[in-house]
Structures are given as C-alpha cells and as structure tokens.
Amino acid sequence: MEQLKRIRIAGKEYPYKIDLNVLEQIQESYGGVHRFEMAVLGLEYLKNKDGKQIYNKDGDACVRRVEPSVRAIRMALPLMINEGLEIEAELAGKPWEPVTEKELSRNCDVSYEYLAELIHEEWQRCFAVKKPVPRKEEETAGSIFPG
C-alpha cells in the first residue's frame, strides 16, 4: 500500500486519503462528485438572468472563479482524515477513534485556501489512472469516460 499523506492541524498530525469509500460519501453528501470538485476549486457555472447555463462559442460551459467552498472543505476533511486513520489502524491491527467535523473545524489553524488545494491535490491523485483496465471496444462505445 502507498504511503498516506499527512496534515498537521493544531499541532497534531493526521493521515488522509480519498478513495472510493470517501468518494461515495462525498457523492451522497454533496450531490455529486463533479459539483464537489467545482466547489473546492472555487468555480461556479455562469448563468443568464433567466437562470440558464451560459456556453461559449465552442459549446463549453462558462465558469467564473469564486472562493473555495468552506462547506465542501468542512465536509471532506474529516472524511479523508478518518479514512486515513482507519487505514493506519487496520494496518497496525489497532482500534481507531474517528475525528469529528466540529473538532477539526474548531481546532483548525490552517487556511481554508490551503485546505482546498490539499483536498484537490488528493482528489486528483484518487482519479489518476494507475493501471488501465482492458475493455472491449463495444463496452466503451458511446461512453463519455476516456479509456
């Protein structure tokens, strides 16, 4: 297993990881993984006065930069830290005690901008293709996902 990344919050070091367990919780809690990523990056879709999505001449959705979502950060940080704590405990054969969102938020001495970058960096690592899965051409025909 790969080495878990770590973050120091209020003098305590925590392991963290985004994997399928965390992605599932993010999807359920945030209404979709893409929506979550946009919030962490501080991006939002542009809409016209009628609330309709605006597209550029190439047909791409227009977005604008906003602040990273503190709500998204507060939701993801304990999920990924608890996943790291659980993984470390399992490997050591020891029990583990989860941290709460409130505990992390109350004691956090790290800027939310830094946390947004850290979360997105781990997010990208989670989606990086480590070993392509061989597929038949007919299974991928019409798929929106590469590979």
N, C-alpha and C positions, 0 to 999 in steps of 0.2 A: 504494500500500500504506500502511496505517496506521503510525503511529509506534510502535515497540516500547517497552514499559515497561522500566524498568531497576531493578536492585537492587545495592546496594553490600555486598559481603562482604569482610571483611578488607582494606579499602582499595581493592579492585578492583571496577569497575562492570561488571555483566553485563546484557545484554538478555535478555528472556524472553518466551515466548509459549506458550499452549496452543492447539493446532489439532488437526485430525483425525489428523495424524501422532502427536502426543503422546497424544491420546485412545486411539488404538489400542494404544499401548504400555502405557498405564495399564490398559486393559481386560484385556490379556493378562497383565500382571504382578500385578494386584491382584484379578483375578477378577470384575471388573465396575465400570463407571463409577459406579453408584449406591453400591456398597459403599465405593469410594474416597472419594466425597464425604462420606458419613457419617463415615468415619474422620477426614478432615481437619477436619470441623466439630466433631468430638468428640461424636458421637451414637452410641448403640447401642440396638438394639431390646430391649425388656423381654421376658423370658420367665418362665414359671412354673417351679415346681420340677421339672416333667417336661420342661423344655426347649422347651415350645410357646410360640409368639408370643402376647403379650397384646394384646388390642384394647380400645378404649374403647367406650362405648355407641353411638357413631356409626359404629363399624366401622373406625376408624382405628388403625393400629399405634401402640402406646405406645412412646415412646423416653425415654431419660434422657441427661443431659449428663455426659460424661466428658472427660478430657484429649484434645486433638487427638493423633492417632497420629503419633509420631515416625517410625515405619516408612513411613507414607504420605508424609510430608514429605520424608524422605530419598530415596524412590523418585522423587517427582515433580520435585523441584527441579532435579536435573541434566538430566532430560528436557526441561523447559521452557527452561532456560538454553541447553542445546545446540541446541535448535530456534531460539532467538533468535540464537545465534552463527552457525549455518548460514545463516539468512535474511540476516543482515547481510553475511556473506562472499559469498553469491551475488549480492547487490545491488551489492557493490563489485568483484565479479569476482576475488576473492582466495581462497586456500585458508583453511581454518579448522581449528582443533585443539579437539577436544571436551574438556570438563572431566569429571572422574570424580566419582562419588558420594563416594568416600573423600576426595578432595581438597576438595570443598565442605564435607563434614561436619567434617573435621579443622580447617579454617580458619574455619568459620562463627562469626561474632561477633554474630549476630542471634538473638533469642529464637525458640524454636520456635512460640510463640503468634503472634508477628508473622508468621512464615513461613506458618503455617496460614491466617491472614487474607489474606495476599498471594496465596497459591495459590488460595484460594476466590474471591477477587475476580476473578482472571484466569479461573478456571473459569466464573464467571457470565458474564463477557464473551464467552467462547467459545460459550456456549449462547444468547446474546442473538440474537434474530431480526433480521437486518439488512435482508433483503428477502424477504418471503414468496414461496414458490414456489406458483404457481397449480396447483390439483389439481382433478380431477373429484370430485364428491360420492361416487361409488361407490368410488373409491380410498381415501377416508378413512373410509368407513362401518366401524364396528367398531374403529377404531384407538384405542389408548389415548393417543396423542400428539395434542396440540392442533394445529390448523391445518388 
